[in-house]
Amino acid sequence: MALRLTVQVLLVLQALLREPGRELYGLELSDETGLLPGTAYPILLRLEREGWVASRWEDVDPRAEKRPARRYYRLTAGGTVQASAAAASARRPRAAALRTLASEGGTA
């Protein structure tokens, strides 16, 4: 099944693309995208299943840190290529949309 590139998915991809080698934990991605965790985490899971994202649990003692361990996400090499292409195509209006705009008297 192909990944649906919704606005929310593109927000997550753009956040990860800002620094492709950097690992971000889930709540950090939620903050950067403005998405609620209940929206961001399922997107990250789908991206991981598609091979675009890899994740790992941090190795900490939750009692010592006084917080739960975080799961960090980063783009894979292939995911970086695919995410860049997806972000670029999302910014480019389709020819049919431009024709519709022109027929309605708008400008492109």
GILINPE-V885456 format. One record per backbone hydrogen bond with DSSP energy under -1.0 kcal/mol. CO is the residue of the C=O (numbers start at 0). NH is the residue of the N-H. If there is no record, write none. Layout:
BEGIN
co,nh
CO,NH
CO,NH
END
This chain:
BEGIN
co,nh
3,5
5,9
6,10
7,11
8,12
9,13
10,14
11,15
12,16
13,17
18,21
23,72
24,28
25,29
26,30
27,31
28,32
29,33
35,38
35,39
36,40
38,42
39,43
40,44
41,45
42,46
43,47
44,48
45,49
46,51
46,52
47,50
51,75
53,73
55,71
57,59
60,64
61,65
61,66
69,57
70,25
71,55
72,23
73,53
75,79
76,80
77,81
78,82
79,83
80,84
81,85
82,86
83,87
84,88
85,89
86,90
93,97
94,98
95,99
96,100
97,101
98,102
99,103
100,105
101,104
END
